[in-house]
């Protein structure tokens, strides 16, 4: 023992390094052990769903999983197989996994839409964007909008997870909680933005649209990776070396909020009798044709000339209110008189909450808006953290368009907040 203590004293540098390495290794092994316990507990809970008895004539529920293996720097496939796939298979679902990284996937998606009971998106914001933009998905409103959607957060940015699930710093726990929430069946309705250019097909977003200097500087953060924790501040600091103040000119026309109609009752799955179908067909044939909806009168539009450092158009999905009586999206026009120090500080905050609307900004509630940009405008929009070329667009709110699975505790908190 004395020789061991003497050796440690004479080689204190090596001893210190060894102790640190041993401590780090022990902490890493303990973390792996805790992750395995979380996976085991989640699988046991999923097994309870799989053990439930069901009638012999009832078919298994079919789930279509859209998995983006490239998400999370290529680790999404491994994260899904280790943390989410066992839970889904143990629950008794008939699971079909479609990877969104091969040619001809649009046709495959449309074929699967006809034979699925629920959709699961496994990835990040980019994966949600990719699935929603597939031809025919949101355009076939009668079919797609009634299929509940689950979201398993596997990407670098997962905006929806903050709305649907409780916060968790442990990635394994976050993924398993999200997967179990799909099995529990609680859903919440989410709004969707339809963004349409003059010639392009519409783009759909569940979070919102950003256009301005904060977004432009934020996409350059990865270039300063060698600065470690200072890379974010460096990106916004070097952005101030450009023309200052950075102003974006545009014209905005918008309509105010609309009254929320009562939620439609779910249709019965059983087919009505033959005489009922004949009566409905004859009634629709002899009834007078329905009048086409009238266009909104020009006087109902509000017009605004704006000069801003950043403009954002966001849904209310981040602040869900299940009992609100009006439907609208939030338009935030930030002041263009910002100091360079405030720009760097606020830019760092926007990396955590991209659609935050700081004090001093002009806030507008609208159900529909038209954004006109000057000719020759360069740059890009950020639509759900994906880049699109900046151009004049019309943004229309599609209220309660999709139903997403959520954690039952989150839904209960939303209902309690609405009562209070």
FENTA-V262758 format. One record per helix or strand of 3 or more residues. SS is the DSSP state (~ for helix, > for strand). FROM is the first residue (numbers start at 1). TO is the last residue. If there is no record, write none. Layout:
ss from to
SS FROM TO
SS FROM TO
This chain:
ss from to
~ 2 10
~ 12 50
> 62 67
~ 71 74
~ 76 90
> 94 99
~ 105 113
> 118 123
~ 125 133
~ 141 144
> 148 153
~ 159 164
~ 171 184
> 187 196
> 203 205
> 208 212
~ 213 218
~ 221 239
> 248 255
~ 274 286
~ 298 300
> 302 308
> 310 314
~ 317 319
> 329 333
~ 340 352
> 362 366
> 368 373
> 380 383
> 386 389
> 393 405
~ 408 419
